Structure formats: C-alpha cells, structure tokens
C-alpha cells in the first residue's frame, strides 16, 4: 500500500515486532507512542535492523491521523483511554486493527483473562469508535516469533470483522513470510481468538517455549 501504516504502542512487545515485520515487507511504518522521544528511538532501531528508510516515530495521536490502517497493540488497561484520545483524529476511511487481548496481572503475577463487557476487546474498541471499521487480528501471535526476521512465521493469522475491511488487512499482513491469513467472519469471533492467548501462554510455560502458535488443518 502507498500510505503509511500506524502501530500504536509500537515501541515494545507485539507492536515493535509487528513494526519490524511490516517494515521488512516494504511497508511505510509509523510507530506510535505516548513519548515522541521513545517512538523516534525505536523507529531508528527498526530502520537499522531492516535496512529501511520508511520507518518513523510519532505520538500515538499523530500516527493515527497520518495513517489509513491503524494497529492497536497497547495493553488492554490502556486501550480505552487511547481509543478515546485518537477517536477524533482518525481519517473517515481508517481501518483500525485490534491486536489487544484483555489480560490483566496482579502485582506482576500471571496474566488473567478479563471478560470485557462488550464480549471482546475488539468489540469494545468498535463501540468506542462508533463504527464498523474495526478488524481483529494477531491477538494470539507470538511477538518473539515475529521478531525472528530470519525465519518465516509458522502460524495462521485469523482475521475477524467486516469482510471488505478484513480483506485489506489480510492483504497487508500477507507480506509477513510464512503467515497464512484466514477470514473467520464477524467481529464477534474475536471473542474466541482473544481467548486463545491464555492457552498458548500456558503451553509455552509447560513446554519451555515463547513462540507457540496455531495452525488450522484441512482448510
């Protein structure tokens, strides 16, 4: 795509890993953060790692305003506040991609799944933004696996949401080597994909991994 792609909360974790993969695939990437200095610093690191001049850092609000496709990769507790802050600056044709999983931890302990009142974090984000342009993707994909740029991503990526917007997101993510994109249907199916994360966390702990993923067979 010709325009930039925003990754809000893109300075660490899944956000930074996604920025790396998208930049490697040739996308123009804008990393968003609450701190301009931090966003610019991580953008420089990503640029150096993938040998690209198409990565920049901005405040979250600026990144959202500059991009048509906007990935939300912030932790669940901060999702609501950020959604309200960027709501007024989103372009009319923006597609927002929720990568958020409703997890909370108590004093640094194990992360527990939190049942969102809307059914899923993606549906909550859609409600706050007053539209039908929210798509859910990457909710259970390992940041560690994404960061290994020398390897293909051995994982299926399930995308939920209105089909025309989901297809645009799938086209974008198809640039990630090794990923197979699957369209599940309505945004309500993100209630299932978000919950997969807790299962994969448990499997990682049991088997000493950080990169458990999901493959769907016979389709």
Secondary structure, 3 states (H helix, E strand, C coil): CCCCEEEECCCCHHHHHHHHHHHHCCCCEEEEECCHHHHHHHHHHHHHHHCCCCEEEEEHHHHHHHCCEEEECCCHHHHHHHHHHHCCCCCCCCEEEECCCCEEECCCCCEEECCCCCCCHHHHHHHHCCCCCEEECCCCCCHHHHHCCCCCCCEEEEEECCHHHHHHHHHHHCCCCCEEEEEEECHHHHHHHHHHHHHHHHHHHHHCCCCCCCCCCCC
